[in-house]
């Protein structure tokens, strides 16, 4: 093991110091103001390391992180695309970052204008009337949208609408958000191509249904061609349509959810509109609604006065507040810069390029990997493992072998439609050369799986941690250095 592959505690040597606090100028012991019951009984176990070793350790550790700035990241349904650095620079402008959410609206007109213009831009792209930018993430947006749905039915005295229809291929957050919002989840079956089975949907629609949650294109990257019929059926039954914006990227600037009949949707700004995401945030999940639902959006809301100034509004039949102030404003700045940089014409190229890249990879690999759904996909597609499964090499083996070649693995074992699912989403920002390199590696792995399968089954071999006991790690995790030392004994 290399020196800087070790834990920081393993680099520790007694008495070694990297930093020394200045002397106490107040002639105290440093602890006299802390209540005795809050003081430690013994000093914490901290590493004793020189400044140089600390710098090298964390620099090398950061280089082990994988992200879109270091390599291709083909995670399906996650839209891990490159985010222009100019958007980061704009989001760091002190004119915005130094603002305080409690200062008077008259002193924050620029920020309020950005908020107002961004929600209008999103409304135009989505084909809806108005957006709130308050939700902090996609799942938070789902919850907010479902709360709008419930508030709508409640305002009409329609209290028995407590069921939400969710496809069996839905993203996991959909049923979770529905349960949290107090709705009962009713599953609708999908056809083999992942599309909703309209015949299975029809008998589920009655006067207890609040609405349906779905995304289009669906989880396997295929466009729901019967969406207009589905919208008509749900609306005639008195329900609303909710659009999960996780798969909006391939439609951007080309097709609008509002035009398909959706009443409510959330957008992942951190996927579709330029914010590096992962590791828990930051995120933003704006929620848009059709005209007949605008009064139910959460407060506070930014309005534009007749004189052109902007103000904060908390009136109306709002469902209340879902976040502190106005959500993650830094994410909004990046999204606004992204939209303005592309402009009305260039934003129309996002979806087609994402779709072209996905189909290019799919067609280049379908002779060696099992393609369960034929036809043109949108932003992503799903293989059902290797076409030749005779040597026992699994999707998990393939994913781990990709790490040896410097590629992040695609999403595996989701969706659950297929036993060996491998979901690939290249996004629109990857070059032809990168796609070809990925295709060549995938073909090499398929060749290895046939000619020398043990190489693939033993992968990865070039990473700092090679082939851990994943089951053991999940059942008996070691979460602290103290636990590690005890286990070694």
N, C-alpha and C positions, 0 to 999 in steps of 0.2 A: 504493500500500500504506500502510495506517495505521501509525503509529509502533509500536504494540504488537502488530502482526501480524508484526513483524520478529523474527529470532532475537536472543537476549540478546547474542550476540557483535556483532551489527550495531548495537546501542545503545552498545557500548563506545567509550570515548574515553580515550586515554593519560593516565595520572595521576589519573583520576577515582576516588574511593574512596567506598565505602558503609559500610565498617567497618574499624576498626583494632584489631589485637590489643594487649593490654597489654604494657608493656615487660618484658623478661626479667629477673626478679629474682635469677636464679641465676648471673649473670656467666658465661654460656656463649654459644657461637655458635648454640646451638639444634640443631646437627647432630652434635655430638661423640660422642653415644652411638649414632648410626646407622652401621652398617658401611658402609664406603666403596663396596662393590659394590652396595649397595642405594640409593645416592643418585643422583638424577637428574644427568645431564650438563648439562642446561639447564632453566631454569624452565618449568613448564607454561604453556600458552597458556590464560589465564583472562580472562573479560570484566572490564573496569574500568568499573563502573557505580555511580551514586549509589544510596543506599538507596531513595529515592522511586521511581526508575525500576525498580529491582528489584521493589518491592512492586506497582507498577502492571503491570509485565510479567507477573508470575506470577498476579496476580489476573485480568487479562484472559485469560490463557491458560487458567486454570481455568474461566472462563465459556464457553469454547469446547467443553469436555467435554460429552458427552451422556450422560444417565443417567435412571433412572426418577424422580428428583426434579426433573428439568427438562422431561421430555416423554414422550410415548407411545413405548414400546419394544416393537414387535410381533414380536420375533425368535421364529421357530418352534423348538420343542424346547428352548428355553432358559428359559422361565418367568421372564421379567424383570419381576417384580411388585414393587409398593411394599412396603417393609418398615417397619413402625411404629417411630418413633423411641424409644418407651419401651423397646424391646428393646435398642437401642444404649446407652441410659442404664444399663440393668441390667447389660449386659456390661462397662460401664466401672466398676462398683462396686469400690472399692479392697479390700473384703473378699475379693473373688475375684482381682483383678488383682495384688495384692501377695503372693499365695501363691507358694511355690516347690515345684516338683515333687519335690524330694528331701526335703522336710520330712516328719516322722513322720505317718502316717495319722491318728493321734489328734488332731492339730492342724488337720486339713483335712476334718473330718467334713461340713461343709456342701457343699464341692465334690464330695466322693465321693457324697453323697446326691443331688445334682443329676445327676451322671453316671448313677447307678443308676436314678433315677426316669425320666430321659429315655430310656434304653434300654428300660425297661419300657413307656413310652408308645409308642415307635416299634414295639415288638413287638406291642402291642395293635392299632395302626393297620394294621400289615402282615399280621397274622394269622400271625406266626411266634413262635418260642419265646424267642429271645434275640438281642441285638445287641451288636456291638462298635462303639465310637465312635472307634476309633484311627485309621482311614485319613484322610488329609489332604484327599482330593478324590474326585470321582466315579470317575475312571479308576483312582485308587489303590484305591478300593473294589472296582471290577471285578477288579483283579488279586488283591486279598485274597480275594474270593469264589471266584475260580477256584482259588486255592491251597487253600482249604477243600475244594473239589470234588476236587482231586487228592489231598489228604491222606486224604479219605474212601475213595477207591478204593484207595489205597496200604495203608490199614489193613486192608482186606479181602483183600489179596494180589492185587488185580485190576490188575496192572501194565500190561496191554496197552490199557487205556482211555486213549488219548492223543489222541483227536479231539474237537473241539467243533464243533457245528453252529451256524452263524450265518446269519441271513437276508440276502439280497442287499440289503435296504433298511436294514440295521443302522447304528447310529451308528458313526462311524469308529473310536472308541475300543474297540469290542467286539473286532474281529479283532486290533487292536494289543495289547490286554491279553492275549488268548489266546496270541498268539505269544510275548509276554514270559514268560508262565507255562509255556511249554514245550509247549503244545498245538498240534496241527495243525488248521487251520481248514478246515471243510467247508461249502460254501455250499448253502443251501436256497433254492429259487426262491420268489418271491412271485407272487401273482395280480395282475391289473391294479389291484385296489383296495388293494394293499399288504399284504394278509393272507398269511400263510404258506400255501403250497400243500401241503396234507396229503398229497396223492398223490405229490408230489415228495419229501416227507419220509420216507415209509415205507421205501423201499429204502435209505435212508442209515443206518437204525438197525440196528446190529449190536453185537457184543460188544467193539468197539474204541472205541465212543462213550462219552465221559465225561459228556456232557450237551449241552444246547442253551441258547444265550443269546437272549433276546428281550425285547421290551417290549410292554406292552398297556395302553392303546391303542398301535397301531403307529406307525411313523414318519410316516404320512400322517394320523394323528389318528383312525383308525377302530378300533373295538374288535374284537379277535380273537375272533369268536363261536365258533370251534372250539377254544378253549383247553383245555377239559376233555378233548377227544379227543386233542389234542397231548400233554397231560400224561400221559394213560393210556398212549399209545404209547411215550413216552420212558421212563417208569418201568418198563414191562414189558420194555423192552430193557436195563434195568439202569442207565440214565442218570439224571442229575439236571437239574432246570430252574433256570436262572438268570434273574432278573428285573432288567433295566436300569431303575433308578428314575427316569430322566430324564423319563418321562411319567407320573409318579405323581399330579401335581397334580389332574387331572380326576377321579381316583378317591377322593381323600382323604375319609375318613369314610364312603364309600359302598360301595366294593368293596375287598377285601383280596387282595393277590397270593398269600398263603398259602392262601386258600380256593380259588384257581384251580389249585392244585397246585404252585406254585413252592417249591423247597427252599431257595434262596439268593437274596438280593437286596441291592442297595445303594440307599441313599437319598441324594440330593443335598440336604443341609441348606441349602446356599446357594441352592437354587432353590425348594424346596417349603416350607421352614421358616424363612424370614426372616433372610437375610444378603445384603446387596448383593453381587453377584458380578460378575466380569469383571476384566480387567486382570491376571489371574494369581492372584487370590485375595483374601482367604482363603477356603478351602473346607473341606468336611468330607463324607466319604462313608461313613457308618456301614454296616456289613454285618450283615444279619440272616439267621438260619438256622432251619430246622425242628428239632424236638426231637432227632432222631437225629444232628444235626451239631454240637451245641453244644460238645462237647469239643474240636473242632478250631479254634474261634475263637482269634485271636491273643492273646497276653499283652501287657501285664498286663490283668487284669479286676477289676472292682469287685464285691465280694460283700457281702451283708448277713448279719450274725451273728444268732444267736438272741436276743441282748440288744438288738437294734435298731441296733447300731453298724455301721459300714462298714469294710471292710478290702480290701487289695490282694492278689489271688491270682495266682500264676504257675504253678499246678499243672496237671495234666491232659495230654491228648494234643495240646496246642496246636501249631499250625504254626510257632510262634515269635513273634517280634516284627516288626511291619511299620512301626512309627513310634517316635519318641522319646516315652516316657511315654504320655500319653493323647490325642494328637492336638491339634487346634485347639480349646482349651477355650472361647475367646471365642465361637466360632461355636455351640458347644453351649448356652451361656447364652442366646443370642438365640433359638435353636430352642425351648428349654424355656419361655422367657417367652411366645413365640408360641403354643405349645400350651396353656399355662395361661390365657392371655388369651382365647382362643377358647372353650376348654372343649369337653366332649364333644358338646354339641348344636350349637354354632355351627360347629365344624370340619366338620360334615356339609354346610355350605352352600358350602364352597370349590369342590369339584368341580362341582356343578350350576351355579354362577354362571360359572365358567370355561367350561363347555360352552355355556351360554346365550349368552355374549358372542361366542364363536367362531362359532356358528351364525348369530347375528344379522348379523355382518359378511359371512359367506359368502353368505347369502341376499340381502343388499343389493347385492352386487357381481357375482353370477354371470351377469347379463345382459351385462356388459361385459368380464368376465375369464373365460377358459375354465376350467370346472370339470370335471376329468376323472373325478372320483369323486362320484357323487350319493349322497344320503342324509345322515342326521345324523352329524356328526363329534363328536369329544370336545373337547379343549382347543385343537386347532389343525386347520388344513386347508391344502390345497395347490391353488393355481391353476397352470395351465400357460400363463402369460403372458396377454396380451390375447386376447380372443375374435377381434378383427379384427387380423390380423397383416399386412395388405396394405401398410401404409406402412413396414414394416421396423423399427418400434419394438420393442425387446427388453425383457425383464425387467430387465436391467441399467439400461437407460435409465429405466424407470419408477422403479426404486429410487433412482437419482440425482436424479430430479425431485422425489421426496418430500422430499429434503433442503432444497429451496428453500422448502418450506412448513413447515419446522420439525419434520418427523417423521423418526424413525429408520427406515431401511429394514427390511423383513422379511428373513428368511433367503431367499437366492436360489440357484438352481441346485442345490438339495438338497431332497428326495431325488432320486436320479438316475433315477427311474422316468419322469420327464417332461423334455422338452428345455428348457422355459422355466419350471422350477419356481419358485414364489413361496410360501413357507410362512409363514403368519400365525398368531400366537398372542397373543390380547389379554390373557389371564389374567383372574382374577375381580375384581381391584382397580380396574379402569377404569370410569368412569362412563358412562352412556348418552350424555351430551353429548360426551365425548371420542371415543367410538366413532362417533357421527354426524359429527363433524368429520373424522375419518380417512376415513370412507366418502365424504363429500363431496369431499375432496381426491383420493381414488382415482378417483372418477368424473370429476373435472375433468381429471386426467392422461389418462384414457382418451379424453376428448373432444379434448384437445390432440393426442394421438397420431393421431387421425383427421383433424382439421381443419388442424393446423399442426405436423406431426411434428418439424420441425427444432428447435422449442422444447424438446421432450423430449430429443431426441438431443444437444443442446448442454448439458444440465443436468449439474451444478448451476451456477448463475450467481450466487447470493447468498452462497456460502460463501467463506471466506478462501482456500482452494485450489479453483479452479473445476473444470477438466476435465483432470487430469494424464494423462500418457502412462503408463498403469499397467504395460504390458509393459516399457517402458524402465526404469521405476522398479524393477521386480522383477529385471530382468537386471543393471542397473547402479545399485544403491542407493548413495546418498551418506549415509554414517553418521556423519560428523564434520564440524566446521566447517573444519578444515584441508583436508579433501578438497574441500569446497565452494569454498574459495578457490582451490585448484589448478585445479579444473574451470573456474572463471570465467576463468582465464588462457588 
